[in-house]
Amino acid sequence: MWTLGDSSAVGLLLHDQPFDFDLKPAPRVLPDLTYVHNQHVRPIRVYRDIDARFILEDMYAKLELFNMEK
């Protein structure tokens, strides 16, 4: 298993996936940088699965465009 870092957030902005997520309450961050869970302030999306192929293909396409501009 490997991580995509922040690329998954960018990928979801480019191609919203209206499935494979759960709405969960956002945790609250305290001044000592610990989390308080079970808050009911606002929901956030927690994705179970993302389209990693889409994200990687988008990155490769952008690299190719950047390379052609030189």
N, C-alpha and C positions, 0 to 999 in steps of 0.2 A: 504494500500500500504506500502511496506517496501523496503528498499534498500539492495543491495548485496555488497555495498562498492566497493573495487577494484576487487572483484571476477568476475565481469562481464568482465573486461578487460582480466583477465587470461583465462576465459572461451572462449572468442573470439580468443585468441591465440591458445588454444587447439583445438577448433572446429570453424573454420571460417565460418560465415554465409553469403553467397554471396547475401543476399536479406535483405529487411527491413532496409535499411539505405539510407540516403541522403548524397550527397557530398555537403558540405558547405564550404565557405571560413573560414580559421582559423582566430580567433580574435588575435589581437596583444595586449600584456600586456605592459603597460607603467610603468615607474619607480615608480609611485605612486600606482601601483597595480590595476589600472583601465583598462578596456578593450576598445579597439577600434574595433568596428565591421565593416562590409562591406569592409574588406580587400580583395585583390585579389592576395595574395602572394602564398598561397598553399591551396589545398583542404584537408579537414579532413572528416572522416566518422562520421555521427551522426546517431546512431542506434535508430530506432523506437521501436524495439522489439528484445529481445534476448531469448535464450532457457534456462530459469532459471532452469528447471528440469535437464538438462544436467549438469549444474554447480553444483547443489546440489548433484546429484548422484555421480559426480566425487569427490566431497569433502567427502561424506560418504564412498566411496570406499577407499580413501586415509586414512581416520581415521581408518577404519577397518584394513588396512594393517599395519598402525603404531601400533595399539593395539596388533596385532598378533606378532609383532617383540619383544614385551616385555616378 
